[in-house]
Amino acid sequence: MRFKGRDVFHAPTQKSGVTYSVQFEWRLAAHWAGYRRFKDFQALDGDEQSEIVATYRAWAQMRAVEEYAAAKAMK
């Protein structure tokens, strides 16, 4: 996905002190997809899990781009 010609998956972010965690991202993706228990998400095969995580990542990136544009428009 690109925003203003840049790959949003590799765009630098401001220093916030937040670090990335694969486990946390997968748990968020499972929750986003409607799984109440992470065990249920883990029971899916790897391809199904990966599809959900990839879709969640794209959704989160689109949301960040939209929020950035909205904040910029408010200035």
N, C-alpha and C positions, 0 to 999 in steps of 0.2 A: 504494500500500500504506500502511496506517495502523497505528500503534502508539500506544496510549493516546490515540487521537483526533488524532494528529499525522501529517502526511505524512512518511514516513521518508526520502523522496528529498530533502527540504528541511530536515531536522533539523540543527541546528548540532552540530558535533563539538568536542571539547576541542582546545585548541591543541597540536598535536603537531609542527608544522613540516613535515608532509607536504603536498605539493601534488598537485593532480589533473593527470593527463596523459591525453588522449584516446587517443593512440597506445598507451600502456601498458595502458589498460583494454581496448582492442580486442585486443591481444596476449594478455592474460589470458583474455578471453572465448574466443578461438580455442583456446587451450590447454585451457581448461575443457571445450570442446566436443569435444576429442579430436584437434584438428589439430596434428600434430607440426611441420609447416612452415607458417610464416605465409603463404608464397606460395600454399599450397593454400586457405587461408581467403580470401585476396584474390581468388582465381579465382572464388569464388562471386558471384552477382549481388548487387546492393545490398540487395534485400529479404531475401535469405537471411542476409547478414551482419548486418543490423539485427535480425532475429529472434533470432539467437544472442546478440548483445550485450544486447538487452532482457531476454532470459531470464536471462543471466548477472547482469545488474544486480539483477533481482528476487531471484535466489538469494542474491547477496551481501548484499542488504539483510535478507532473512529470516534469514540466518546471523548477521548482526550483532545483530539483535533477540534471537535465541535465546541468543547468547553473553552479551548484556547481562543477560537474565533469569537465566541460570545464575550469573553472577557476583554478581548481587544476592541470589540465593537462598543463596549460600555465605556471605554476610556475617552 
